[in-house]
Amino acid sequence: KLFQDQGWLGYFDILNGPVYIQLVKDFWKRCDIITQEEADKEYNNNVAEDPENNRGKSREQLGLDVLVMK
């Protein structure tokens, strides 16, 4: 009732409708899924290029994508 009185029902219809599904499909195509093994290999290769300067740096400091692990 509260949402109806405030006019939010149209908003929820948009979230549950085809617009939301299309957003998920568009977003999913742009996602890159990599394993921890691949991420470690990428990091180690970057460190190996210049061990003296790169050892101990974060992925971000090395110019690599910051990974979100869940």
N, C-alpha and C positions, 0 to 999 in steps of 0.2 A: 504494500500500500504506500509506504514512504517513497519508494522509487517511482511509483506511478504518479503520485502527487507532484513530484519534482520533475517529471518528464524524462526520466532516465530509461524507460522501456525501449524507446527507439535506439538508444545507444547500445543496449544489450543485444538487440536484434542484429545490429551491425556486426558486433563481435562474434555472434554465433552464425552469421550468414556467410554467403559466398565470398565476401570481401576478406574475411579473416582467413578462410581456407586458401585463397589466392596469395595472401601475404606470406603464409607459411610455405607454400610451394615455391614462391620466388626467393624467400630467404634460404630455404634448404638447398637450393641449387648453388648458392654462393658460399656454402659452408665447406670448409676443408677439414676432414677428420683425419688426424694422424695419431699413430700409436706412440706410447712413451718411448719405445725402442727407436722409432724414426726421429723423434725429437732429440733423444740423446745422441744419436748418430750425427744429426745436423749440428748440434752444439759442439760435439767433440771434433768434428771436421773443421769448424770455425776456429776453435782453440788451437788445433794443430797447425793452422796456417801461420800463426805467430804466437807460439806458446809463452814467450817471455812477456808479452804485453796483454795477451787475452786470458791467461789463466786466472780463475777466480772471479771473472766478470759474469754478470747476469746475462740472460738472453737479450734483454732490452739494451744493455750496454754494448752488446756485440752486433746490434742492428737486426736481431732476429725477432720474429713475432713472439709476443708474450702469450703463453699458453694458459688456458683455463682448464683445470682438471676437475672433473666431478665424478 
